[in-house]
């Protein structure tokens, strides 16, 4: 069945939309990576716009430490 979007659709309690069960895990992973990179940039490149030389060749273990430090309430 083809359905057309008319830009008036809303997702809420009364809608028939059902999110795929694993989508939240993907979203959390993306947010964790973004927060980790942001904190890493703040720590290693403070005041430097864009990618600084210190982050140009980061160690995977160092990045993993930042990822593990991210938490969501």
C-alpha positions in Angstrom: 0.0 0.0 0.0 1.5 3.4 -1.0 0.8 6.3 1.3 1.5 9.9 0.4 2.9 12.3 3.0 1.2 15.7 2.9 3.3 17.3 5.7 0.4 17.4 8.1 1.2 14.0 9.8 2.0 14.0 13.5 3.6 11.3 15.6 2.0 11.0 19.0 -0.1 8.8 21.2 -3.1 8.9 18.8 -1.1 8.0 15.7 -0.6 4.6 14.2 3.2 5.1 13.9 5.3 2.3 15.5 9.0 2.7 15.8 11.2 -0.3 15.0 12.5 -1.8 18.3 16.2 -1.3 17.6 16.1 2.3 16.4 16.7 3.7 19.9 19.9 1.7 20.2 21.2 3.3 17.0 20.2 6.7 18.1 21.9 6.3 21.4 25.1 5.1 19.7 25.1 8.1 17.4 24.6 10.5 20.3 27.3 8.7 22.4 29.8 9.1 19.6 28.8 12.8 19.0 29.1 13.6 22.7 32.5 11.8 23.0 33.9 13.6 20.0 32.6 16.9 21.3 34.2 16.4 24.7 37.4 15.1 23.2 37.6 18.2 21.0 36.9 20.4 24.0 39.7 18.7 26.0 42.3 18.4 23.2 41.6 21.4 21.0 40.1 24.0 23.3 39.5 27.2 21.4 40.6 25.7 18.1 37.9 25.7 15.4 37.6 22.4 13.5 40.0 19.5 13.7 43.2 20.4 15.6 46.5 18.6 15.0 46.1 16.8 18.3 42.9 15.1 17.1 44.1 14.4 13.6 45.6 11.1 14.5 43.9 10.0 17.7 44.4 6.6 19.3 41.4 4.3 19.3 41.9 3.6 23.0 41.8 7.3 23.8 38.5 7.7 21.9 37.1 4.6 23.6 37.7 6.2 26.9 35.7 9.3 25.9 32.9 7.1 24.6 32.8 5.1 27.8 32.5 8.3 29.8 29.3 9.3 28.1 26.1 8.6 30.0 22.5 9.3 29.4 19.9 10.0 32.1 
